[in-house]
Structure formats: structure tokens, C-alpha cells
Amino acid sequence: MPIKAGDQIPDSRFRVSTAEGPAWKTTDDIFKGKTVVLFGVPGAFTGTCHKSHLPGFVQNSDAFKAKGVDMVAVTAVNDHFVMDAWRDASNAAGKVDFLADGNGEFAKAIDMAFDASGGGLGTRSKRYSMVVENGVVKTFNVEESPGKVDVTSAENLLKTL
């Protein structure tokens, strides 16, 4: 059953790049004691994710922070090298944190993974957005069609804060 408002974020981890090199960040590292906006996408650099979904969160990062959000982050079932390249290509450094879910562990833990192997993409994440306060999901939106950014948009999520 997919995660929903009121649920605790499950234990998982993400791969991130640090000044010392690649490192793991646990869900506790990310969510404990913080208000976090997290959105998940099927893949870095994919058309809708790159042109429609990510830009709204980059443009609204200050608006989220003005409403008490400590971190705006994106996750995808991609490795940290791809996520870093996507961050750099999107001019998103300092605005959005990029959390690599290379094996789809987090997507599976929140029941947002889907099989895109028919298109040669393997396991991917459904498109979603959420607000998490101290590890508890407060708002959770899932897009019915992976090619749309309606209910999961930054603008829509901002209205919930």
C-alpha cells in the first residue's frame, strides 16, 4: 500500500555527493527534526521531469523556505552521478537537493516503484510530491499519468503550506 498522509517515512537511504566523495544519507538524516518538501520523478533529464516538474521547485525554493521548509529535495531512480549532472544542468544547486535512489529502495519502500522495463528503463519511481514534518508525511500527492505535472507541481504543493 502506498505511503499516505499521517505515515512515518520508512527507513531507507539515498546516495549523495559530498566534498569528500559519494556518501549515504539515511531518511533520518534527511527528515528528522525538519520540514522537507520531497518530490519524486521517473527519471533525471526525462522530458516532463526536466522541463515541467523540476523547474517549478527550483523557481519556488525561496517561497517554500519562507513558509518554514528546511529543504526542498528531488529523488529519482538514478545514480548520484546522473543526479549531480542534472542538478548542474538545471542551475538548481543551493535550491534543490538531489537524492539518488539508484536501486529504487526508497521508491519501493513507499510503494511508488513501477516497472518501466518494457521501455528499457527498469524500475522507476512514480511522479509524486510530499511535505514531511519530522519524518511524518503531512501532504502526499501522486500523479495519475507520468507525463503530467498537475497535482504534484510545486505551485500546488505550496498551497498546502
Residue pairs with C-beta under 8 A, 6 or more apart in sequence:
1 111
2 110
2 111
2 112
2 142
3 9
3 10
3 110
3 111
3 112
3 130
3 137
3 140
4 137
4 140
5 137
5 138
5 139
5 140
6 136
6 137
7 136
7 137
8 135
8 136
8 137
9 27
9 31
9 110
9 132
9 135
9 136
9 137
10 27
10 109
10 110
11 26
11 27
11 28
11 109
12 26
12 27
12 105
12 106
12 109
13 24
13 25
13 26
13 27
13 105
13 106
14 24
14 25
14 30
14 75
14 99
14 100
14 101
14 106
15 22
15 23
15 24
15 25
15 79
15 80
15 99
15 100
15 101
15 102
16 22
16 23
16 24
16 25
16 80
16 97
16 98
16 99
16 100
17 23
17 80
17 84
22 80
25 99
27 106
27 135
28 135
30 36
30 71
30 73
30 99
31 132
31 134
31 135
32 134
32 135
33 134
34 70
34 71
34 133
34 134
35 68
35 69
35 70
35 71
35 131
35 132
35 133
35 134
36 69
36 70
36 71
36 72
36 73
36 131
36 132
37 57
37 64
37 69
37 71
37 72
37 73
37 129
37 130
37 131
37 132
37 157
38 73
38 74
38 75
38 99
38 129
38 130
38 132
39 53
39 57
39 73
39 74
39 75
39 127
39 128
39 129
39 130
39 152
39 154
39 157
40 74
40 75
40 76
40 107
40 112
40 125
40 126
40 127
40 128
40 129
41 49
41 53
41 54
41 74
41 75
41 76
41 125
41 127
42 48
42 49
42 76
42 77
42 116
42 121
42 124
42 125
42 126
42 127
42 146
43 49
43 76
43 77
43 78
43 121
43 124
44 50
44 76
44 78
44 82
44 83
44 85
44 86
45 82
45 85
45 86
45 89
47 147
48 127
48 146
48 147
48 148
48 149
49 76
49 127
50 86
50 90
52 149
53 127
53 149
53 152
53 153
54 74
54 86
54 90
54 92
54 96
55 90
56 149
56 153
56 154
56 155
57 64
57 72
57 74
57 95
57 96
57 154
58 90
58 91
58 92
58 95
58 96
59 154
60 72
60 154
60 155
60 158
61 72
61 95
61 96
62 95
63 158
64 72
64 154
64 158
64 161
65 72
67 158
67 161
68 161
69 131
69 161
71 97
72 95
72 96
72 97
73 96
73 97
73 98
73 99
74 96
74 97
74 98
74 99
75 98
75 99
75 100
75 101
75 106
75 107
75 125
76 83
76 100
76 101
76 124
76 125
77 101
77 102
77 103
77 104
77 107
77 113
77 122
77 123
77 124
77 125
78 86
78 100
78 101
78 102
79 100
79 102
80 98
80 100
80 102
82 100
83 98
83 99
83 100
84 98
86 92
86 98
87 93
87 96
87 98
90 96
92 98
99 106
101 107
101 125
104 113
104 123
104 124
104 125
107 113
107 123
107 124
107 125
107 126
108 123
112 125
112 126
112 128
112 142
113 123
113 124
113 125
113 126
114 123
114 124
114 125
114 126
115 122
115 123
115 124
116 122
116 123
116 124
117 123
126 142
126 143
126 146
127 142
127 143
127 146
127 148
127 149
127 152
128 140
128 141
128 142
128 143
128 152
129 139
129 140
129 141
129 151
129 152
129 153
129 154
129 156
129 157
130 137
130 138
130 139
130 140
130 141
130 157
131 137
131 138
131 139
131 157
131 160
131 161
132 138
138 160
139 157
139 160
141 151
141 152
141 156
141 157
142 151
142 152
143 149
143 150
143 151
143 152
150 156
